[in-house]
Amino acid sequence: MSISDPIADMLTRIRNAQAVQKTLVTMPSSKLKVAIAKVLKDEGYIDSF
């Protein structure tokens, strides 16, 4: 089964992990997700990826 909106899935995983104070989130990767993660890191929303 494929995910219909992988970017929304990525952001939801991050938000859910933050809500339960997890420090690590795993998910399938793509070039777009890496680019978004770089922006999130540069803006201080995530520590690393």
C-alpha distance matrix in Angstrom:
0.0 3.8 6.7 9.2 12.2 12.2 15.9 16.0 13.6 16.1 19.0 17.8 17.4 20.9 22.4 21.2 22.5 25.7 26.2 26.3 28.2 25.9 27.0 23.9 20.3 17.7 14.6 13.1 16.0 16.8 20.2 20.0 19.0 21.9 24.2 23.4 24.0 27.3 28.4 27.5 29.5 32.4 32.6 32.7 29.6 28.2 30.3 28.3 25.0
3.8 0.0 3.8 6.3 8.9 8.8 12.6 13.1 11.1 13.4 16.5 15.9 15.7 18.9 20.6 20.0 21.3 24.2 25.0 25.6 27.2 25.0 25.7 22.7 18.9 16.4 12.9 11.1 13.3 13.6 16.9 16.4 15.7 18.8 20.8 20.0 20.9 24.1 25.1 24.5 26.6 29.3 29.6 30.0 26.9 25.7 28.0 26.0 22.7
6.7 3.8 0.0 3.8 5.6 5.7 9.4 9.5 7.6 10.4 13.0 12.4 12.8 15.9 17.3 17.0 18.6 21.3 22.0 22.9 24.6 22.7 23.5 20.8 17.0 15.0 11.5 10.4 12.5 12.8 15.9 14.6 13.6 17.0 18.8 17.4 18.4 21.8 22.4 21.6 24.0 26.6 26.6 27.0 23.8 23.0 25.5 23.9 20.8
9.2 6.3 3.8 0.0 3.8 6.3 9.2 9.0 8.7 11.7 13.6 13.3 14.6 17.4 18.2 18.5 20.6 22.8 23.3 24.8 26.5 25.0 25.8 23.4 19.6 18.0 14.5 13.4 14.7 14.2 16.7 14.8 14.5 18.2 19.1 17.7 19.4 22.6 22.6 22.0 24.9 27.1 26.8 27.6 24.5 24.2 27.1 25.7 22.8
12.2 8.9 5.6 3.8 0.0 3.8 5.6 5.5 6.3 8.8 10.3 10.7 12.4 14.6 15.5 16.3 18.4 20.2 21.0 22.8 24.2 22.9 23.5 21.3 17.6 16.5 13.1 12.4 13.2 12.6 14.6 12.2 11.6 15.4 16.1 14.2 16.1 19.2 19.0 18.4 21.4 23.5 23.0 24.0 21.0 20.9 23.9 22.7 20.1
12.2 8.8 5.7 6.3 3.8 0.0 3.8 5.5 4.9 6.1 8.7 9.7 10.4 12.4 14.1 15.1 16.4 18.4 19.8 21.3 22.3 20.5 20.7 18.2 14.5 13.1 9.7 8.8 9.5 9.2 11.7 9.6 8.4 12.1 13.4 11.8 13.1 16.4 16.7 16.1 18.7 21.1 21.1 21.8 18.9 18.2 21.0 19.4 16.6
15.9 12.6 9.4 9.2 5.6 3.8 0.0 3.8 5.3 5.0 6.3 8.5 9.8 10.8 12.3 14.1 15.5 16.7 18.4 20.4 21.0 19.6 19.6 17.6 14.2 13.6 10.8 10.6 10.3 9.8 11.2 8.3 6.9 10.6 11.1 8.8 10.5 13.8 13.5 12.8 15.8 17.9 17.6 18.6 15.8 15.6 18.7 17.5 15.2
16.0 13.1 9.5 9.0 5.5 5.5 3.8 0.0 3.8 5.4 5.2 6.0 8.5 9.9 10.3 11.9 14.1 15.2 16.2 18.4 19.6 18.7 19.4 17.8 14.4 14.4 12.0 12.7 13.2 13.3 15.0 12.1 10.3 13.9 14.4 11.5 12.9 16.3 15.5 14.2 17.4 19.6 18.6 19.3 16.0 16.3 19.6 19.1 17.1
13.6 11.1 7.6 8.7 6.3 4.9 5.3 3.8 0.0 3.8 5.5 5.1 6.1 8.7 9.8 10.3 12.1 14.1 15.1 16.7 18.0 16.6 17.4 15.4 11.8 11.4 8.9 10.0 11.4 12.4 14.9 12.8 10.4 13.7 15.2 12.7 13.1 16.9 16.9 15.2 17.8 20.6 20.0 20.1 16.7 16.1 19.1 18.2 15.9
16.1 13.4 10.4 11.7 8.8 6.1 5.0 5.4 3.8 0.0 3.8 5.5 5.2 6.4 8.7 10.0 10.7 12.5 14.4 15.9 16.4 14.7 14.8 12.8 9.3 9.2 7.1 8.6 9.3 10.6 12.7 10.7 7.6 10.5 12.2 9.6 9.5 13.3 13.6 11.8 14.2 17.1 16.8 16.8 13.6 12.7 15.5 14.5 12.2
19.0 16.5 13.0 13.6 10.3 8.7 6.3 5.2 5.5 3.8 0.0 3.8 5.4 5.1 6.1 8.5 9.9 10.6 12.3 14.5 15.1 14.2 14.6 13.5 10.6 11.7 10.5 12.4 12.7 13.6 15.1 12.5 9.6 12.3 13.1 9.7 9.8 13.3 12.7 10.4 13.3 15.9 14.9 14.8 11.3 11.4 14.7 14.7 13.3
17.8 15.9 12.4 13.3 10.7 9.7 8.5 6.0 5.1 5.5 3.8 0.0 3.8 5.4 5.0 5.9 8.4 9.7 10.4 12.5 13.9 13.3 14.6 13.6 10.6 11.9 10.9 13.2 14.6 16.0 18.1 15.7 12.8 15.5 16.7 13.5 13.3 16.9 16.4 13.8 16.4 19.3 18.0 17.5 13.8 13.7 16.9 17.0 15.7
17.4 15.7 12.8 14.6 12.4 10.4 9.8 8.5 6.1 5.2 5.4 3.8 0.0 3.8 5.5 5.2 6.1 8.5 9.9 10.9 12.0 10.5 11.7 10.2 7.0 8.3 8.0 11.1 12.8 15.0 17.4 15.7 12.3 14.5 16.5 13.7 12.6 16.3 16.6 13.9 15.7 19.1 18.3 17.2 13.7 12.6 15.2 14.9 13.3
20.9 18.9 15.9 17.4 14.6 12.4 10.8 9.9 8.7 6.4 5.1 5.4 3.8 0.0 3.8 5.5 5.2 6.2 8.7 10.2 10.3 9.2 9.6 8.9 6.6 9.1 9.7 12.8 13.5 15.6 17.3 15.6 12.0 13.5 15.1 12.1 10.5 13.9 14.0 10.8 12.4 15.8 14.9 13.5 9.9 8.9 11.8 12.1 11.3
22.4 20.6 17.3 18.2 15.5 14.1 12.3 10.3 9.8 8.7 6.1 5.0 5.5 3.8 0.0 3.8 5.5 5.1 6.2 8.9 9.7 10.0 11.4 11.6 9.9 12.6 13.0 16.0 17.0 18.8 20.4 18.2 14.9 16.7 17.8 14.4 13.3 16.5 15.9 12.5 14.5 17.5 15.8 14.4 10.7 10.8 13.9 15.0 14.7
21.2 20.0 17.0 18.5 16.3 15.1 14.1 11.9 10.3 10.0 8.5 5.9 5.2 5.5 3.8 0.0 3.8 5.4 5.0 6.6 8.6 8.6 11.1 11.1 9.3 11.9 12.7 16.0 17.8 20.1 22.2 20.4 17.0 18.9 20.5 17.4 16.0 19.4 19.2 15.8 17.5 20.8 19.3 17.6 13.9 13.4 16.0 16.9 16.3
22.5 21.3 18.6 20.6 18.4 16.4 15.5 14.1 12.1 10.7 9.9 8.4 6.1 5.2 5.5 3.8 0.0 3.8 5.4 5.4 6.0 5.0 7.3 7.6 6.7 9.9 11.8 15.4 17.0 19.7 21.8 20.4 16.7 17.9 19.9 17.1 15.0 18.2 18.6 15.1 15.9 19.5 18.4 16.2 12.8 11.5 13.4 14.2 13.9
25.7 24.2 21.3 22.8 20.2 18.4 16.7 15.2 14.1 12.5 10.6 9.7 8.5 6.2 5.1 5.4 3.8 0.0 3.8 5.5 4.8 5.9 7.6 9.3 9.3 12.9 14.7 18.2 19.2 21.5 23.1 21.4 17.8 18.8 20.2 17.2 15.0 17.8 17.6 13.9 14.7 17.9 16.3 13.9 10.6 10.0 12.1 13.9 14.4
26.2 25.0 22.0 23.3 21.0 19.8 18.4 16.2 15.1 14.4 12.3 10.4 9.9 8.7 6.2 5.0 5.4 3.8 0.0 3.8 5.5 7.8 10.5 12.2 12.0 15.3 16.9 20.4 21.8 24.2 26.0 24.1 20.6 22.0 23.4 20.1 18.3 21.3 20.8 17.1 18.3 21.3 19.4 17.0 13.7 13.7 15.8 17.7 18.1
26.3 25.6 22.9 24.8 22.8 21.3 20.4 18.4 16.7 15.9 14.5 12.5 10.9 10.2 8.9 6.6 5.4 5.5 3.8 0.0 3.8 5.7 9.2 11.0 11.4 14.6 16.8 20.5 22.3 25.0 27.1 25.7 22.1 23.2 25.0 22.1 19.9 22.9 23.0 19.2 19.9 23.2 21.7 19.1 15.9 15.1 16.5 18.1 18.4
28.2 27.2 24.6 26.5 24.2 22.3 21.0 19.6 18.0 16.4 15.1 13.9 12.0 10.3 9.7 8.6 6.0 4.8 5.5 3.8 0.0 3.8 6.4 9.2 10.7 14.3 17.0 20.7 22.0 24.7 26.5 25.3 21.6 22.1 23.9 21.2 18.6 21.1 21.3 17.6 17.6 20.9 19.6 16.5 13.9 12.7 13.5 15.4 16.4
25.9 25.0 22.7 25.0 22.9 20.5 19.6 18.7 16.6 14.7 14.2 13.3 10.5 9.2 10.0 8.6 5.0 5.9 7.8 5.7 3.8 0.0 3.8 5.7 7.4 10.9 13.9 17.7 19.1 22.1 24.1 23.3 19.5 19.9 22.1 19.8 16.9 19.6 20.4 16.9 16.7 20.3 19.7 16.7 14.1 12.0 12.5 13.5 13.9
27.0 25.7 23.5 25.8 23.5 20.7 19.6 19.4 17.4 14.8 14.6 14.6 11.7 9.6 11.4 11.1 7.3 7.6 10.5 9.2 6.4 3.8 0.0 3.8 6.9 10.4 13.6 17.1 17.8 20.8 22.4 21.9 18.2 17.9 20.2 18.2 14.9 17.1 18.4 15.1 14.1 17.7 17.6 14.5 12.5 9.7 9.3 10.1 10.9
23.9 22.7 20.8 23.4 21.3 18.2 17.6 17.8 15.4 12.8 13.5 13.6 10.2 8.9 11.6 11.1 7.6 9.3 12.2 11.0 9.2 5.7 3.8 0.0 3.8 6.7 10.2 13.6 14.5 17.8 19.7 19.6 15.8 15.6 18.3 16.8 13.5 16.0 17.8 14.9 14.1 17.9 18.3 15.8 13.5 10.3 10.1 9.6 9.1
20.3 18.9 17.0 19.6 17.6 14.5 14.2 14.4 11.8 9.3 10.6 10.6 7.0 6.6 9.9 9.3 6.7 9.3 12.0 11.4 10.7 7.4 6.9 3.8 0.0 3.8 6.7 10.4 11.7 14.9 17.2 16.9 13.1 13.6 16.5 14.8 12.0 15.1 16.8 14.0 14.1 17.9 18.3 16.3 13.6 10.8 11.7 10.6 9.0
17.7 16.4 15.0 18.0 16.5 13.1 13.6 14.4 11.4 9.2 11.7 11.9 8.3 9.1 12.6 11.9 9.9 12.9 15.3 14.6 14.3 10.9 10.4 6.7 3.8 0.0 3.8 7.1 9.0 12.6 15.4 15.6 12.1 12.7 16.0 14.9 12.5 15.7 17.8 15.7 15.9 19.6 20.3 18.9 16.3 13.4 14.1 12.2 9.5
14.6 12.9 11.5 14.5 13.1 9.7 10.8 12.0 8.9 7.1 10.5 10.9 8.0 9.7 13.0 12.7 11.8 14.7 16.9 16.8 17.0 13.9 13.6 10.2 6.7 3.8 0.0 3.8 6.3 9.7 12.9 13.0 9.7 11.2 14.5 13.5 11.9 15.3 17.2 15.6 16.5 19.9 20.7 19.9 17.2 14.8 16.1 14.0 10.8
13.1 11.1 10.4 13.4 12.4 8.8 10.6 12.7 10.0 8.6 12.4 13.2 11.1 12.8 16.0 16.0 15.4 18.2 20.4 20.5 20.7 17.7 17.1 13.6 10.4 7.1 3.8 0.0 3.8 7.0 10.6 11.3 8.9 10.4 13.7 13.5 12.6 15.7 17.8 17.0 17.9 21.0 22.1 21.9 19.4 17.1 18.4 15.8 12.2
16.0 13.3 12.5 14.7 13.2 9.5 10.3 13.2 11.4 9.3 12.7 14.6 12.8 13.5 17.0 17.8 17.0 19.2 21.8 22.3 22.0 19.1 17.8 14.5 11.7 9.0 6.3 3.8 0.0 3.8 7.0 8.3 6.3 7.0 10.4 11.0 10.3 12.8 15.2 15.1 15.8 18.5 20.1 20.2 18.3 16.0 17.2 14.3 10.6
16.8 13.6 12.8 14.2 12.6 9.2 9.8 13.3 12.4 10.6 13.6 16.0 15.0 15.6 18.8 20.1 19.7 21.5 24.2 25.0 24.7 22.1 20.8 17.8 14.9 12.6 9.7 7.0 3.8 0.0 3.8 5.4 5.2 6.3 8.7 9.9 10.5 12.4 14.5 15.2 16.3 18.4 20.0 20.9 19.2 17.5 18.9 16.0 12.5
20.2 16.9 15.9 16.7 14.6 11.7 11.2 15.0 14.9 12.7 15.1 18.1 17.4 17.3 20.4 22.2 21.8 23.1 26.0 27.1 26.5 24.1 22.4 19.7 17.2 15.4 12.9 10.6 7.0 3.8 0.0 3.8 5.5 5.2 6.3 8.7 9.9 10.7 12.7 14.4 15.3 16.7 18.7 20.1 18.9 17.5 18.8 16.0 12.9
20.0 16.4 14.6 14.8 12.2 9.6 8.3 12.1 12.8 10.7 12.5 15.7 15.7 15.6 18.2 20.4 20.4 21.4 24.1 25.7 25.3 23.3 21.9 19.6 16.9 15.6 13.0 11.3 8.3 5.4 3.8 0.0 3.8 5.4 5.0 6.2 8.5 9.9 10.9 12.4 14.2 15.4 16.8 18.5 17.0 16.3 18.3 16.0 13.4
19.0 15.7 13.6 14.5 11.6 8.4 6.9 10.3 10.4 7.6 9.6 12.8 12.3 12.0 14.9 17.0 16.7 17.8 20.6 22.1 21.6 19.5 18.2 15.8 13.1 12.1 9.7 8.9 6.3 5.2 5.5 3.8 0.0 3.8 5.4 5.0 6.0 8.6 9.9 10.3 12.1 14.1 15.2 16.3 14.4 13.2 15.3 13.1 10.3
21.9 18.8 17.0 18.2 15.4 12.1 10.6 13.9 13.7 10.5 12.3 15.5 14.5 13.5 16.7 18.9 17.9 18.8 22.0 23.2 22.1 19.9 17.9 15.6 13.6 12.7 11.2 10.4 7.0 6.3 5.2 5.4 3.8 0.0 3.8 5.4 5.0 6.2 8.8 9.7 10.3 12.2 14.2 15.1 14.1 12.4 13.6 10.9 8.2
24.2 20.8 18.8 19.1 16.1 13.4 11.1 14.4 15.2 12.2 13.1 16.7 16.5 15.1 17.8 20.5 19.9 20.2 23.4 25.0 23.9 22.1 20.2 18.3 16.5 16.0 14.5 13.7 10.4 8.7 6.3 5.0 5.4 3.8 0.0 3.8 5.4 5.2 6.6 8.8 10.0 10.7 12.6 14.4 13.8 13.1 14.6 12.6 10.7
23.4 20.0 17.4 17.7 14.2 11.8 8.8 11.5 12.7 9.6 9.7 13.5 13.7 12.1 14.4 17.4 17.1 17.2 20.1 22.1 21.2 19.8 18.2 16.8 14.8 14.9 13.5 13.5 11.0 9.9 8.7 6.2 5.0 5.4 3.8 0.0 3.8 5.4 5.2 6.2 8.6 9.9 10.7 12.4 11.1 10.9 13.3 12.0 10.5
24.0 20.9 18.4 19.4 16.1 13.1 10.5 12.9 13.1 9.5 9.8 13.3 12.6 10.5 13.3 16.0 15.0 15.0 18.3 19.9 18.6 16.9 14.9 13.5 12.0 12.5 11.9 12.6 10.3 10.5 9.9 8.5 6.0 5.0 5.4 3.8 0.0 3.8 5.4 5.0 6.1 8.5 9.8 10.4 9.1 7.9 9.8 8.2 6.8
27.3 24.1 21.8 22.6 19.2 16.4 13.8 16.3 16.9 13.3 13.3 16.9 16.3 13.9 16.5 19.4 18.2 17.8 21.3 22.9 21.1 19.6 17.1 16.0 15.1 15.7 15.3 15.7 12.8 12.4 10.7 9.9 8.6 6.2 5.2 5.4 3.8 0.0 3.8 5.5 5.1 6.1 8.6 9.9 10.0 9.0 10.1 8.5 8.0
28.4 25.1 22.4 22.6 19.0 16.7 13.5 15.5 16.9 13.6 12.7 16.4 16.6 14.0 15.9 19.2 18.6 17.6 20.8 23.0 21.3 20.4 18.4 17.8 16.8 17.8 17.2 17.8 15.2 14.5 12.7 10.9 9.9 8.8 6.6 5.2 5.4 3.8 0.0 3.8 5.4 5.0 6.1 8.6 8.7 9.2 11.2 10.8 11.0
27.5 24.5 21.6 22.0 18.4 16.1 12.8 14.2 15.2 11.8 10.4 13.8 13.9 10.8 12.5 15.8 15.1 13.9 17.1 19.2 17.6 16.9 15.1 14.9 14.0 15.7 15.6 17.0 15.1 15.2 14.4 12.4 10.3 9.7 8.8 6.2 5.0 5.5 3.8 0.0 3.8 5.6 5.2 6.2 5.1 5.9 8.6 9.0 9.6
29.5 26.6 24.0 24.9 21.4 18.7 15.8 17.4 17.8 14.2 13.3 16.4 15.7 12.4 14.5 17.5 15.9 14.7 18.3 19.9 17.6 16.7 14.1 14.1 14.1 15.9 16.5 17.9 15.8 16.3 15.3 14.2 12.1 10.3 10.0 8.6 6.1 5.1 5.4 3.8 0.0 3.8 5.4 5.1 5.8 4.9 6.0 6.3 8.0
32.4 29.3 26.6 27.1 23.5 21.1 17.9 19.6 20.6 17.1 15.9 19.3 19.1 15.8 17.5 20.8 19.5 17.9 21.3 23.2 20.9 20.3 17.7 17.9 17.9 19.6 19.9 21.0 18.5 18.4 16.7 15.4 14.1 12.2 10.7 9.9 8.5 6.1 5.0 5.6 3.8 0.0 3.8 5.5 7.8 8.3 9.0 9.6 11.3
32.6 29.6 26.6 26.8 23.0 21.1 17.6 18.6 20.0 16.8 14.9 18.0 18.3 14.9 15.8 19.3 18.4 16.3 19.4 21.7 19.6 19.7 17.6 18.3 18.3 20.3 20.7 22.1 20.1 20.0 18.7 16.8 15.2 14.2 12.6 10.7 9.8 8.6 6.1 5.2 5.4 3.8 0.0 3.8 5.8 8.0 9.8 11.4 13.3
32.7 30.0 27.0 27.6 24.0 21.8 18.6 19.3 20.1 16.8 14.8 17.5 17.2 13.5 14.4 17.6 16.2 13.9 17.0 19.1 16.5 16.7 14.5 15.8 16.3 18.9 19.9 21.9 20.2 20.9 20.1 18.5 16.3 15.1 14.4 12.4 10.4 9.9 8.6 6.2 5.1 5.5 3.8 0.0 3.8 5.6 6.9 9.5 12.1
29.6 26.9 23.8 24.5 21.0 18.9 15.8 16.0 16.7 13.6 11.3 13.8 13.7 9.9 10.7 13.9 12.8 10.6 13.7 15.9 13.9 14.1 12.5 13.5 13.6 16.3 17.2 19.4 18.3 19.2 18.9 17.0 14.4 14.1 13.8 11.1 9.1 10.0 8.7 5.1 5.8 7.8 5.8 3.8 0.0 3.8 7.0 9.3 11.2
28.2 25.7 23.0 24.2 20.9 18.2 15.6 16.3 16.1 12.7 11.4 13.7 12.6 8.9 10.8 13.4 11.5 10.0 13.7 15.1 12.7 12.0 9.7 10.3 10.8 13.4 14.8 17.1 16.0 17.5 17.5 16.3 13.2 12.4 13.1 10.9 7.9 9.0 9.2 5.9 4.9 8.3 8.0 5.6 3.8 0.0 3.8 5.8 7.8
30.3 28.0 25.5 27.1 23.9 21.0 18.7 19.6 19.1 15.5 14.7 16.9 15.2 11.8 13.9 16.0 13.4 12.1 15.8 16.5 13.5 12.5 9.3 10.1 11.7 14.1 16.1 18.4 17.2 18.9 18.8 18.3 15.3 13.6 14.6 13.3 9.8 10.1 11.2 8.6 6.0 9.0 9.8 6.9 7.0 3.8 0.0 3.8 7.2
28.3 26.0 23.9 25.7 22.7 19.4 17.5 19.1 18.2 14.5 14.7 17.0 14.9 12.1 15.0 16.9 14.2 13.9 17.7 18.1 15.4 13.5 10.1 9.6 10.6 12.2 14.0 15.8 14.3 16.0 16.0 16.0 13.1 10.9 12.6 12.0 8.2 8.5 10.8 9.0 6.3 9.6 11.4 9.5 9.3 5.8 3.8 0.0 3.8
25.0 22.7 20.8 22.8 20.1 16.6 15.2 17.1 15.9 12.2 13.3 15.7 13.3 11.3 14.7 16.3 13.9 14.4 18.1 18.4 16.4 13.9 10.9 9.1 9.0 9.5 10.8 12.2 10.6 12.5 12.9 13.4 10.3 8.2 10.7 10.5 6.8 8.0 11.0 9.6 8.0 11.3 13.3 12.1 11.2 7.8 7.2 3.8 0.0
